[in-house]
Amino acid sequence: MIQQVLPLVNWSNGIIMIAVFALVSIALIAALLLFIKSGTKRDGK
């Protein structure tokens, strides 16, 4: 009897999801920093 071993975790899919989450997080932080910097320039007028 041949038993098929199925992995409990799909690592390739998990790595892709972690990478996408990291990229989105970095993009949001960069956008937030740009808004903060542009806000300080307007207050200086």
KOLGU-4560 file (N, C-alpha, C; in nm, 3 decimals, padded with zeros to 5 digits):
<recs>
<n_xx: 00.084 n_yy: -00.119 n_zz: 00.000 ca_xx: 00.000 ca_yy: 00.000 ca_zz: 00.000 c_xx: 00.088 c_yy: 00.125 c_zz: 00.000 mol: A seq: 1 type: MET>
<n_xx: 00.069 n_yy: 00.210 n_zz: -00.099 ca_xx: 00.149 ca_yy: 00.332 ca_zz: -00.112 c_xx: 00.077 c_yy: 00.446 c_zz: -00.041 mol: A seq: 2 type: ILE>
<n_xx: 00.148 n_yy: 00.509 n_zz: 00.052 ca_xx: 00.091 ca_yy: 00.621 ca_zz: 00.125 c_xx: 00.147 c_yy: 00.751 c_zz: 00.070 mol: A seq: 3 type: GLN>
<n_xx: 00.058 n_yy: 00.843 n_zz: 00.037 ca_xx: 00.102 ca_yy: 00.971 ca_zz: -00.015 c_xx: 00.117 c_yy: 01.069 c_zz: 00.101 mol: A seq: 4 type: GLN>
<n_xx: 00.234 n_yy: 01.128 n_zz: 00.111 ca_xx: 00.262 ca_yy: 01.222 ca_zz: 00.219 c_xx: 00.231 c_yy: 01.363 c_zz: 00.169 mol: A seq: 5 type: VAL>
<n_xx: 00.137 n_yy: 01.428 n_zz: 00.234 ca_xx: 00.102 ca_yy: 01.566 ca_zz: 00.196 c_xx: 00.161 c_yy: 01.662 c_zz: 00.298 mol: A seq: 6 type: LEU>
<n_xx: 00.232 n_yy: 01.763 n_zz: 00.251 ca_xx: 00.288 ca_yy: 01.860 ca_zz: 00.346 c_xx: 00.177 c_yy: 01.942 c_zz: 00.410 mol: A seq: 7 type: PRO>
<n_xx: 00.195 n_yy: 01.971 n_zz: 00.538 ca_xx: 00.096 ca_yy: 02.050 ca_zz: 00.610 c_xx: 00.108 c_yy: 02.198 c_zz: 00.580 mol: A seq: 8 type: LEU>
<n_xx: 00.226 n_yy: 02.240 n_zz: 00.536 ca_xx: 00.249 ca_yy: 02.381 ca_zz: 00.509 c_xx: 00.304 c_yy: 02.395 c_zz: 00.368 mol: A seq: 9 type: VAL>
<n_xx: 00.244 n_yy: 02.485 n_zz: 00.290 ca_xx: 00.297 ca_yy: 02.515 ca_zz: 00.157 c_xx: 00.393 c_yy: 02.634 c_zz: 00.173 mol: A seq: 10 type: ASN>
<n_xx: 00.523 n_yy: 02.605 n_zz: 00.180 ca_xx: 00.620 ca_yy: 02.709 ca_zz: 00.211 c_xx: 00.632 c_yy: 02.811 c_zz: 00.099 mol: A seq: 11 type: TRP>
<n_xx: 00.622 n_yy: 02.768 n_zz: -00.026 ca_xx: 00.638 ca_yy: 02.864 ca_zz: -00.136 c_xx: 00.525 c_yy: 02.967 c_zz: -00.132 mol: A seq: 12 type: SER>
<n_xx: 00.403 n_yy: 02.922 n_zz: -00.107 ca_xx: 00.291 ca_yy: 03.016 ca_zz: -00.098 c_xx: 00.308 c_yy: 03.107 c_zz: 00.023 mol: A seq: 13 type: ASN>
<n_xx: 00.353 n_yy: 03.053 n_zz: 00.135 ca_xx: 00.374 ca_yy: 03.135 ca_zz: 00.255 c_xx: 00.481 c_yy: 03.240 c_zz: 00.235 mol: A seq: 14 type: GLY>
<n_xx: 00.589 n_yy: 03.203 n_zz: 00.168 ca_xx: 00.697 ca_yy: 03.299 ca_zz: 00.143 c_xx: 00.648 c_yy: 03.411 c_zz: 00.053 mol: A seq: 15 type: ILE>
<n_xx: 00.569 n_yy: 03.377 n_zz: -00.048 ca_xx: 00.514 ca_yy: 03.479 ca_zz: -00.138 c_xx: 00.423 c_yy: 03.573 c_zz: -00.060 mol: A seq: 16 type: ILE>
<n_xx: 00.339 n_yy: 03.519 n_zz: 00.026 ca_xx: 00.247 ca_yy: 03.602 ca_zz: 00.103 c_xx: 00.323 c_yy: 03.693 c_zz: 00.198 mol: A seq: 17 type: MET>
<n_xx: 00.428 n_yy: 03.642 n_zz: 00.263 ca_xx: 00.508 ca_yy: 03.724 ca_zz: 00.353 c_xx: 00.578 c_yy: 03.835 c_zz: 00.275 mol: A seq: 18 type: ILE>
<n_xx: 00.630 n_yy: 03.804 n_zz: 00.157 ca_xx: 00.698 ca_yy: 03.905 ca_zz: 00.076 c_xx: 00.601 c_yy: 04.015 c_zz: 00.032 mol: A seq: 19 type: ALA>
<n_xx: 00.481 n_yy: 03.978 n_zz: -00.009 ca_xx: 00.381 ca_yy: 04.078 ca_zz: -00.049 c_xx: 00.344 c_yy: 04.165 c_zz: 00.071 mol: A seq: 20 type: VAL>
<n_xx: 00.324 n_yy: 04.103 n_zz: 00.187 ca_xx: 00.290 ca_yy: 04.179 ca_zz: 00.307 c_xx: 00.402 c_yy: 04.277 c_zz: 00.342 mol: A seq: 21 type: PHE>
<n_xx: 00.528 n_yy: 04.233 n_zz: 00.331 ca_xx: 00.641 ca_yy: 04.320 ca_zz: 00.361 c_xx: 00.646 c_yy: 04.437 c_zz: 00.263 mol: A seq: 22 type: ALA>
<n_xx: 00.625 n_yy: 04.411 n_zz: 00.135 ca_xx: 00.628 ca_yy: 04.519 ca_zz: 00.035 c_xx: 00.517 c_yy: 04.620 c_zz: 00.060 mol: A seq: 23 type: LEU>
<n_xx: 00.397 n_yy: 04.572 n_zz: 00.091 ca_xx: 00.286 ca_yy: 04.663 ca_zz: 00.119 c_xx: 00.315 c_yy: 04.745 c_zz: 00.244 mol: A seq: 24 type: VAL>
<n_xx: 00.370 n_yy: 04.682 n_zz: 00.345 ca_xx: 00.402 ca_yy: 04.754 ca_zz: 00.469 c_xx: 00.506 c_yy: 04.863 c_zz: 00.443 mol: A seq: 25 type: SER>
<n_xx: 00.609 n_yy: 04.830 n_zz: 00.367 ca_xx: 00.713 ca_yy: 04.929 ca_zz: 00.336 c_xx: 00.654 c_yy: 05.043 c_zz: 00.254 mol: A seq: 26 type: ILE>
<n_xx: 00.566 n_yy: 05.013 n_zz: 00.159 ca_xx: 00.504 ca_yy: 05.117 ca_zz: 00.078 c_xx: 00.418 c_yy: 05.209 c_zz: 00.164 mol: A seq: 27 type: ALA>
<n_xx: 00.342 n_yy: 05.153 n_zz: 00.258 ca_xx: 00.259 ca_yy: 05.236 ca_zz: 00.345 c_xx: 00.344 c_yy: 05.324 c_zz: 00.436 mol: A seq: 28 type: LEU>
<n_xx: 00.453 n_yy: 05.271 n_zz: 00.489 ca_xx: 00.540 ca_yy: 05.350 ca_zz: 00.574 c_xx: 00.605 c_yy: 05.463 c_zz: 00.493 mol: A seq: 29 type: ILE>
<n_xx: 00.647 n_yy: 05.432 n_zz: 00.370 ca_xx: 00.707 ca_yy: 05.535 ca_zz: 00.285 c_xx: 00.606 c_yy: 05.645 c_zz: 00.253 mol: A seq: 30 type: ALA>
<n_xx: 00.482 n_yy: 05.608 n_zz: 00.223 ca_xx: 00.379 ca_yy: 05.707 ca_zz: 00.195 c_xx: 00.352 c_yy: 05.793 c_zz: 00.318 mol: A seq: 31 type: ALA>
<n_xx: 00.348 n_yy: 05.731 n_zz: 00.434 ca_xx: 00.326 ca_yy: 05.806 ca_zz: 00.559 c_xx: 00.438 c_yy: 05.906 c_zz: 00.583 mol: A seq: 32 type: LEU>
<n_xx: 00.563 n_yy: 05.864 n_zz: 00.561 ca_xx: 00.675 ca_yy: 05.955 ca_zz: 00.581 c_xx: 00.670 c_yy: 06.071 c_zz: 00.482 mol: A seq: 33 type: LEU>
<n_xx: 00.630 n_yy: 06.043 n_zz: 00.357 ca_xx: 00.619 ca_yy: 06.151 ca_zz: 00.258 c_xx: 00.511 c_yy: 06.251 c_zz: 00.298 mol: A seq: 34 type: LEU>
<n_xx: 00.398 n_yy: 06.201 n_zz: 00.349 ca_xx: 00.292 ca_yy: 06.291 ca_zz: 00.394 c_xx: 00.339 c_yy: 06.376 c_zz: 00.512 mol: A seq: 35 type: PHE>
<n_xx: 00.414 n_yy: 06.316 n_zz: 00.604 ca_xx: 00.462 ca_yy: 06.390 ca_zz: 00.719 c_xx: 00.560 c_yy: 06.499 c_zz: 00.674 mol: A seq: 36 type: ILE>
<n_xx: 00.650 n_yy: 06.466 n_zz: 00.583 ca_xx: 00.748 ca_yy: 06.564 ca_zz: 00.537 c_xx: 00.680 c_yy: 06.676 c_zz: 00.458 mol: A seq: 37 type: LYS>
<n_xx: 00.582 n_yy: 06.644 n_zz: 00.376 ca_xx: 00.514 ca_yy: 06.748 ca_zz: 00.300 c_xx: 00.431 c_yy: 06.835 c_zz: 00.394 mol: A seq: 38 type: SER>
<n_xx: 00.380 n_yy: 06.780 n_zz: 00.500 ca_xx: 00.304 ca_yy: 06.857 ca_zz: 00.597 c_xx: 00.391 c_yy: 06.958 c_zz: 00.670 mol: A seq: 39 type: GLY>
<n_xx: 00.515 n_yy: 06.920 n_zz: 00.701 ca_xx: 00.602 ca_yy: 07.013 ca_zz: 00.773 c_xx: 00.643 c_yy: 07.126 c_zz: 00.680 mol: A seq: 40 type: THR>
<n_xx: 00.655 n_yy: 07.106 n_zz: 00.550 ca_xx: 00.690 ca_yy: 07.212 ca_zz: 00.458 c_xx: 00.576 c_yy: 07.313 c_zz: 00.449 mol: A seq: 41 type: LYS>
<n_xx: 00.452 n_yy: 07.269 n_zz: 00.448 ca_xx: 00.339 ca_yy: 07.361 ca_zz: 00.439 c_xx: 00.325 c_yy: 07.445 c_zz: 00.565 mol: A seq: 42 type: ARG>
<n_xx: 00.358 n_yy: 07.387 n_zz: 00.681 ca_xx: 00.347 ca_yy: 07.461 ca_zz: 00.807 c_xx: 00.452 c_yy: 07.570 c_zz: 00.816 mol: A seq: 43 type: ASP>
<n_xx: 00.561 n_yy: 07.558 n_zz: 00.742 ca_xx: 00.667 ca_yy: 07.655 ca_zz: 00.749 c_xx: 00.637 c_yy: 07.786 c_zz: 00.677 mol: A seq: 44 type: GLY>
<n_xx: 00.528 n_yy: 07.790 n_zz: 00.598 ca_xx: 00.496 ca_yy: 07.912 ca_zz: 00.521 c_xx: 00.448 c_yy: 08.025 c_zz: 00.611 mol: A seq: 45 type: LYS>
</recs>
